[in-house]
C-alpha cells in the first residue's frame, strides 16, 4: 500500500511527464480501437454485400454436389424445404437455382455456356438480380422462353436484345435438350469471367429444357446478420434433418473469396503491430527519461533501505496506473469516434467495385474486440517496456547517485 501511495505521488508530481506518457498510451489505444473497428466494419460490409448479392450467405445442395457438381445431383423436395424455411424469422429470403452446361448459338456464332435457371421473383428479392441488367429488361414472372445473357457472352456471340438464341444441352433423362429463346436483356455482374459464360433462363424454362420436373440444384439463403451465419447453418441443418442434403455457409462454397478476404484481413494485424510498437517506443522513452531524471531519488530510496524489487514494483505501478487511466479515457474517445464512423463511414473519394458491387463509403463497426485488444495491448506493452527502466533504477548505486545534481 505504501508503494502504491508513493507511485500515485510520483505520477502527479511531474504533471508534464505524466501527461506526455498518458497521451502516448491514450493515442495508441484510440488509434488501435478505431483501426480495428473500421477494418472489421469494412470487411464485414464488403463480405455481406458480395455474398448477399451473388451466391447468398448459406446454400443447400444434394450432399455431394459441392464436391463434384452434376446435373443429376438434385434436390427433389424443394416445396417441403421451402415450407420449413419460410417460418424462420432470421432468414431474409431464399431462392432456388438450376445449373447445367450447353452450347449456345446466335446466327453463325456459337460457344459453350453455363445454363443458370432462376426464379425471377425470389431471385429479385434475394440477390437483387434485376439491378444487374445493363441493357434490355428483366425476366417476365411467367415462363415464356426468355433468356438473359452475360454482356461478355453477348459480345462473343455478337448478340443483341430481341435476337433469338438456340441452346443445346443434355436432359436429365439422357435425351438431347435443345430449344430456342428470345434474348430480353444483358447482365453485368461486375465479373468478366462470369459474364463471359452465363446464360440465364426462367427456372421453369430451365427445368423443362433439362427434363428436371420440379427438381433443383441449389437453394441460396440470405440472413439478417452476417455474424449469425454459422449458427443459422446449424439451425437449418437441424430443421431439415435430412442426410441427403448439405447445408453450407459462404466460407465453404465460396472458399476462394473467403481465403482472399482472410489473407487481406491478416494485414490488419501487421498494421496493429506497427501501432503497438509506436506506443511502446513512446512509453519506453518517457519512462526511461523519468528514471534518468530521478536517479538521485532512487539513490536516496536505496540508502534508506528500499530493496531493488520494491523500486521495480513502484515504477511498474506508476506505468500501469497511467496505462489504466489512458485506457479508461481512450475507451470513451474511441467509442465516440467509432460511433460516428459506424453511421457516416469514411468517404473514399473514389468509387471502387468488388464482384459487381460499388463501394464509395466504408463504415466502422462497434464490437468487443475493437476495445479489448487495444486495452490488453496497452497494458501489456506498459508492463514490458516499463520493466527495463525499472531494472535500471533498481541497480542504481546509492552513493554515486546521491552525488549527482
N, C-alpha and C positions, 0 to 999 in steps of 0.2 A: 504493500500500500504506500509506503514511504517513497519507493522508486517511482510509482505512478504519479504521486504528487509532484515530485521533482521533475518528471517528464512533462507534465502539464505546465509547470512554471517555466521550464526552458522553452517550450513552444511559444508562449505568449510574451516571453521576454524579448525575443528578436522577431518582432512582427513582420518586418520586411522579408527576412529569410523564410519565415513560415509561409508567408503569402506566395512567394515565388515557388516553393516546393508544392504547396497546395494547388496552385494554379496549374502546375505541370501535370499533376495527377488528375485534377478536375478536367483539364482539356483533353487528356488522354482518354478518360472514361467517356466523355461526351462524344469524341471522335469515333471511338470504337463502337459505342452503342448505336449512334446514328448510322455508321457504316454498315453494321450487321443488319439493322432494321431495314435500311434501304435496299441492301443486297438481297435479303430474304424476300422482301416485298416485290422487288423487280423480277427475280427469278420465278417466284410463285405466280406472278401476274402473266409472265410470258408462257410458263408451262400450262397454266389454266386456260388461257386463250387458245394456245396452239392445240392442245388436246381437245378442248371443248368444241372447236370449230373444224376439226379434221377427223379424228377417229374415236372421240369420246374418252371419258375417264376410265370406264370399265367396259369390257367386252365379254360376250358369251358366245362360245363356239361348241361344236362337237369336240369331245375330249382330246382327240389327236389332231385337230385341224391346224393349230399353230405350228406343230412340228413339221407337217407336210400338207399344205393346203391341197384340197381336191374337190372336184365338182360333186363327188359322191358323199363327202363328209358333211352331212346336212343336219340342221335342227328340224326335227319333224313335229314338234309340239309347240310351235310359236303361239297359237291362241291361248293355250294354257299358261305358258310362261308370261305372256302379256298380262293376263288376269292376275298373276301373282306380283308382277312388278308395279302395276298401276296404283295399288293402295299404299305403297311405301312413300312416306312424305318426303324423305330426303332425296328421292330421285326427281330431278327436274324434268327429264324427258328421256325417251329411248326410241330407237328406230331400227328396223330390220334392214338387212342388205343381202344381196345375192352377188356372187362373183363367178366369173369364168374368163376364158380367153378365146379369141377368134380372129378371123380375117375380115377386115372392113374395107369396102371399096366405094369410091365415088368416081364415076366415069371410068377412065382407064387407070386411075391411081388406086393402089391398094397397099395395105400394110397390116401388121399384127397389132392387136389392141387388147386392152383389158376391159372386159364387159362388166359393168357395175350396175346392178339393179337397185333403185332407190324408191322408197315410199315418199312421194312428194310432200305430203302434209307433215308426216313425222320427221322427215329429214330437215324440213324447213324450220321446225320448232326446236330440233336438237342441235344441228350444226350450222343453222342459218345458211344453208347451201344456196338458196336463191340469191344471196348477196354476191355470190361468186360469178354470176352471169355477166359477162363483159359485152356481149352482143346478142341480140335476139331476146328471147323470153324464157321463162321457167316452164317446167312440165305442166300440162293440164292435170287436174286432180284425178280424172278418169283415164284409163289407158286408151291411147288412140294412135299407137305406132309412131310415137315421137322420140327423138334422140337428142342428146346433148353431147358435144364433143369438146375435149380439151383444146384450147386455142392452138397449141403447137401441133396437135394431131390434125386439126383443120388445115394448117399451113402445109403439112406434108401431103395431104390429100387434095390440096387446092380446093377445099370445100367451103361453101358459104351457107348462110342461113337460108332455109327453104329448099336446099338441094336434097335429093334422095340419096340414101346410103344403104348399101347392102352388107349384111353381116353373115358370115358362115362360121359355124362352131359345131360342137358335139352335144347332143342331147343326153340327159341322164339315163335314157333308155337305150343308148347305143346308136341312135339314129343320127343322121346329118341334120343339124339345126341351121336353118337359113331363113332369112326374111328381109323385107325392105322397110325402111323407116324414113321419116322426114326430119331433117335437122331443124330444130326450132331455136337453138341457142348455142353459144360458145362459152366455155368455162375457163376462168383464170383463177387457179388455186394459189398462185404465187410460187409454185414449184414447177419449173420447166419439165423435169423428168416425168412428173405425174401428168402434166398436161399433154405430153407427147404420146401417152399410151392410153388415156382414159376415154372410154365410150360409155355414156350413161343412158340407161333405159328406165322407164317406169317399171317398178318392181313386178307388176303383174305381166307386163310385156316380156320381161326377162324370164320370169317363171314359165311362161308359155313357150318362149323360144327354146329354153333349155329342158323342157319337159320335166319341171320340178314339182308341179302341182302347187301345194301350199308350203313347200319346204323352203328354207332359207339357209344361209351360211353363217350369218353373224347378226348379233344384236349389240348395238352401241348404246351406252348409258352415260348420261351426264348427271352429276350430283351437285348439291348446293355448295359444298366446301371441298376444296382440293385436299385439305388435311384429313378428310374423313374417307379417303379412297380405300385404304386398306381395311378399315372397319366395315365399310359398306360392301366390299368384296366378300368378306367373311359372312356378313349377314345375308347377302343374296345367295351365296353358296348354300347356307343352311336353309334358306327359304325354298330354293328349288329342290334341294335334296335329291339330286339325280347323278348317278355315277357316269351317265352318258354325256354329261355336259361339263364344260370347263369355264370357270369364271375367272378372268384375269384382269389385274389393274394395268394402267398405262405403262408402268415400268417394265412389264413383261412383253406385251405385244408391240410396244414402240421402244424396244431396247436401245436401238441406235440413238434415238433422240434423248433417251434417259441418260446414256453414257456421256453424250455430248454435254448435257446440262450438268451432270455430276462433275465432269472434268473442269468445266468452266467455273463451277462453284468452289472448287478446290483452290482457285486463285484467290478467293476471299480470305483464306487462312494465311496466305503469303502476305497479303496486304495488312492483315491484322497483326501478324508478327512484326512487320515494319513499324506499325503504330506503337506496339508494346515496347520495342527497342528504343523508339524515340522517347517514350515516357520514362523507361528505365534509365536511360542516359541522363535525362533531366533530373530525375530523383537522385541518382548517384552523384551528379555534380554538386547539387545543392547540399546534400548530406555530407559529402566529403569536405566541402567548403566550411560547413558548420563545425566539423571535427577539427579542422586545421585552425579555425578561429578560436576554438575553445580548448586549445592544448593546455594552457595554464590551469584552466578549471579542472580538467581531468587529472592533472598532476596533483592539485590540492586534494581532490577526492581520494586518490590513491595514498596520499600522505596521511590522511586521517583514517585509513584502514579500509577503504572501499575495495572490494575484490574485483578483479578483471571481469568476472562473469556478471557482476551487478552492473558494471558500466555498459557491457554489451546489452544487457536486458533493458537498461534505461534508454539507450539510443534507439533500439528496436521499438520500444514503446512509443517514443516520440514520432518515429516514422509511421508506425501503424495508426496512431491517433490521427495524424494528418491524413493518412490514406482513408480512414473510415469517414472522416468529415468530408473529404473530397468526393467519395462515393455517394454520400447522402445528398450533398448539394448537386452533384453531377446527375444523380437519378432524376431529380426534378427538372433540370435543364434538358436532359436527353429525352425525357417523356414529352416535354413541351415541343421540342423540335420534331420528334418522330410523329407526334400527333398532327402537326401541321403538314408534314411531308406525306402522311398517310391520306390526308384529304386532298391536298393540292398537288402533291408529287413534285418532281423536278422536270422542268421542260427541257428536253434535249436540244431544242432549236432546230434539229433536222430530223425528219421522219425516217425511220428505218422499218423494214419489213422482215418478218420471220415466218416462213410457212404460209405466206399469203396474208398474214396479219400485220397491220400497220401500227406502229407504236411511236407516239410523239412525247408521251409523258410516262415516267416510271415512278410508281408510288412506293412509299415505305410501308412497313408493317410493324405493329407493336406486338412483340412476343416476349416470352420469358427469357429466352437465351440472349436476346439483344441487351439485357441488363445483367444477367448472371455472369456471362463470360467476361465482360469488361470489369465487373466488380471483383471476380476471382483473380483476374489478370493483374489488376492494380494492387490488390492486397498481397499477392504472391511476389510480384516484382518489387514491392516496397520492402518485403522481408529479405529477399535475396540481395538486392543492391544495397540495402542498409546494413547488411551483416559485415561487409568488408571495411567500411569506415569505422564501424563499431569495434571490429577486431583491432584496427589500427589505434583507436583511442584506448582500448584495454591494455595495449602494450606500451603505452606512454611511460617514459621514465620520470618518476615523480620529481627527483632532484633537478634534472635538466629542464623539465618543462616549467617548473616554478621560477626558473631564472629568465624565462622568455617574457617579453613585454608585448 
